[in-house]
Amino acid sequence: MLELSLNALQRVIRIGLILCLSFVFSIFICKGWHEPAEADAAVTALDAWPATPQLNGTTGNLSGTFTISAGSNRLLVVAVDCQDTGGSTGQTFSATYGGVALTQAAIENSNRRQTWIGYLNEAGIAGRSGDTLSVTITGTHTNVSAHIASYQGVDQTTSITGTSSFYLNNANPGTFPAAVTVNAGGYGIYTFSSNQTRTSDNETYTEHSDYLNGLQMGVASKAFAAGGTTQPSITYAANARASHSLVTLNPSAAGGAGTLQLSSATYSVNENAGPVTITVTRTGGNTGAASVNYATSNGTATAGSDYTSASGTLNWADGDSADKTFTVSITNDPDTEGNENFNVTLSGATGASLGTPSSATVTIVDDDGVPPPSQVPAGNFILFVAVFLGILIYGIRKNQERKKQL
């Protein structure tokens, strides 16, 4: 009998080991025997180029509202096209977004049609005041258009890898004078202003907008998975006079911006210990400026009587990954009320992703003793009495049964 029991036990152990090994083996198979490699960084379109220019007119001053989407390591790109059929040259361009000046990346103003590309990185976007975008052009001009788009995943230190510009004079096609470097995961963008319709280019850039007031003014772009160079040769419907400006966007390192999150999902503070300090961390990268909003909200604790509500914004500079903190004042009252809690929440991250945890519960530990009996929930007391009586009755019955057996 003992031998049979041992054999059965051995069989159970063997089956258990087989099941465990099968489970572990399946994990390795599903993961390919290793953790998946982190995806390469790449620039991606955030707010796409429009089908028609957002701003256009006949004067040198254009203004309108552009609302940029939330994202990480963003770059605002503005492509401006200008035409003057009278043949004037030497126009200058400038633009601001929310009062912050854009940086000029490329310009072609040597003949009667002009193009310009400017940009604003994450720090400038975060520091703007409002969403008004204004473009100013000096010199003579007949028609002006401004195309606006944004990208994310762009290196904030060296946002532009390379640039090129040229003017095509009564010829077809026209080719940028030199090959421009584009890094793996980068983006190429060119804008054009012509008296003829752009039909294609030899690198199959995607055209996003064209035609304004009977003239051809547009933008084309292309994502590059692999690094190398770009040198588009652009074909028009007939012999063309056209201005062109080209830039390539440089991707940030994988995880370069990092994530912003609370250091813990739970905090605890004694009621008489003073303010509680909440820590927010930036992990996984420190490229570009970043910020996040914080705010408290009631749980069982009430703002004004148990704690002082707090809200604000924490900021990181480019290259900064140090922890940031804020404090919440705790009210030390004489009431015996038991432990209470309130919530802390992060929101509106810019320049970096919002990580986990983004919310936390803060427990205020009461220092005035346990609540009086009247504060103990009635349901819990009734349950305790019922369990106690059940155990007592069970014990009495079992004792009676033993006496009968004797």
URZI-V541702 format. One record per run of one state. SS is the DSSP state (H for helix, E for strand, - for the rest). FROM is the first residue (numbers start at 1). TO is the last residue. Records with the same first field share a line. If there is no record, write none. Layout:
SS: FROM-TO, FROM-TO
//
This chain:
-: 1-1, 32-43, 48-54, 58-60, 66-74, 84-91, 98-99, 102-102, 109-112, 127-131, 139-142, 153-153, 155-159, 172-173, 176-179, 183-185, 195-197, 202-205, 210-211, 213-214, 225-227, 231-232, 237-239, 250-250, 252-258, 263-265, 271-275, 284-289, 299-302, 304-306, 308-310, 317-323, 329-329, 331-339, 351-352, 355-358, 366-372, 376-377, 406-406
H: 2-31, 122-126, 373-375, 378-405
E: 44-47, 55-57, 61-65, 75-83, 92-97, 100-101, 103-108, 113-121, 132-138, 143-152, 154-154, 160-171, 174-175, 180-182, 186-194, 198-201, 206-209, 212-212, 215-224, 228-230, 233-236, 240-249, 251-251, 259-262, 266-270, 276-283, 290-298, 303-303, 307-307, 311-316, 324-328, 330-330, 340-350, 353-354, 359-365
//
